[in-house]
């Protein structure tokens, strides 16, 4: 079992995609992951998700039930951590 000290850095440098991030548990998780060093893509149908934006935290206002929204979120994740395997769009 990981110690609490090691779990704090567990997400550092990773990219997290969260839906339902404008409020409640989704917002709390987005803020916690960001605080622990993850790069975050926060998505919600509610435009209030934009309040989360800062360097390393991208917001997307989108309806996950609409065709193409997953592709848009994937592109945002690739922008967070550009790598030669993942060309910028």
N, C-alpha and C positions, 0 to 999 in steps of 0.2 A: 504494500500500500504506500502511495506517495505521501510524503510529509506535506504539511500546509505550506512550508517555505518553498518547496520545489513546485507545488501546484500553482503558486502565484505567477511564476514565470512560464508556465506550461504553454500559454498561448502567445507569448511574445514573438513577434515576427510572422505570425500566421495571419491568414485572411479569413474573416468570418462573414457569412451572409446571413442576415436575420430578416425574417418577414414579421409583420406586426410590430414594427419597432417604434411607432409613433408614441405609444403609451404603455402603461402597465408593465407586465413582466418583460415583454419584448424590448421596451426602452431601457429597463433596468439592466437586462443582459447586454445590450449594445454598449451601454455606458461602462459596465464592469469589464467587458472584454477590451474595450478601448483603453481603460485605465490600466489594464494589465499588459498593455503593449501590442495587442492585436490591431491589425488594420481592419476596419469594419465597413461593410456595405449594409446600410440600414434601409429596409424597404417597407413601405406601407401605402395603403390607399389614401390615408389621411395626410394632407399636405403639411401637417405639423411635424412630420418626420424631418423636414428641412432644419428645424431648430437644433438638431444634433450635429449638423455639419461643422467640421473643423479639419485641420490637416490630419490625414489618416483615417477620416471617417466620412464616407460618401453617403449621401441620402438619395433614394429613388422614390418618387411618388408613382406608384404603379399598382394595378390590380392583378394579383397573381393568378387569377382565373382567366385572364385575357391572353390569347395566343401572342407569343413574342415577348412576354414579360420575363420569362426565364432566360432568354437569350440576352435581353437588356441587362439583367442582373449579372449574368456571366461575364459580359463585356466590362461591367463596372469592377468586378473582381479582378479581371486581368489588368485593368488600369491601376489597381492598387499595388500590384506587385508585378511589374513588367519583367518578363523573362524572355530570352530569345526563342524558347519553344512556343511562347504565346505572343504572336504579333499584335502590336497595338492596333486598335480599330479606330 
